Amino acid sequence: MTASDLTGRVVGGKFRLRRCVGIGASGAVYEADQITLGRTVAVKVLRDDLSQDASLADRFHDEALLASRLNHPNTVAVIDYGSTPDGLLYMVMEYLRGRTLTRVLRDAAEPLPVDLIVDYITQVLEGLEEAHEAGVVHADLKADNVMVDSRRGKHQVKVVDFGIARLVSQGAE
């Protein structure tokens, strides 16, 4: 999958993929327009070859279902999930502006202040607490899966990518 191969495509009849904002091992994330509401969203698509693997397609579906159970200011919101007639699997999420915690740490000219670190960690833990109360264990928490948006002097932190999350009742792996 290349970054531009889906740009301009409309998925689900209502999401126009504007530009690729990230490519991972299993697919890509696009900044997109939700045509009906005129808002910006993020659309995660599973690579074509992985969509054909029933177990991986099931895991992608599970990620959407698990993440959609969460409704907390510190976890990414899942808006929609679906597949196209040609088999493309996609998940629609709120579009997050900002940078990964990995990038924040790498770009910092000096160590982050302790009170800021405590704020970031507190927000991550609050998001995870809500996930755990819903029976969802993230299972891949790392700085790349934490987004930080700093606007108007405030820092909003969100946990993202519940791709290998598991329901506690299913047993965490």
Salt bridges, closest charged atoms under 4 A:
GLU31 OE2 - ARG18 NH1 2.29
GLU31 OE1 - ARG19 NE 2.77
ASP33 OD1 - ARG18 NH2 2.05
ASP49 OD2 - ARG47 NH2 2.65
GLU63 OE2 - LYS44 NZ 2.91
ASP80 OD2 - LYS14 NZ 3.53
ASP86 OD1 - ARG9 NH2 2.75
GLU94 OE2 - LYS158 NZ 3.04
ASP107 OD2 - ARG99 NH1 3.16
ASP140 OD2 - LYS142 NZ 3.69
ASP149 OD2 - ARG151 NH2 2.77
ASP161 OD1 - LYS44 NZ 3.25
GLU173 OE1 - ARG166 NH2 3.70
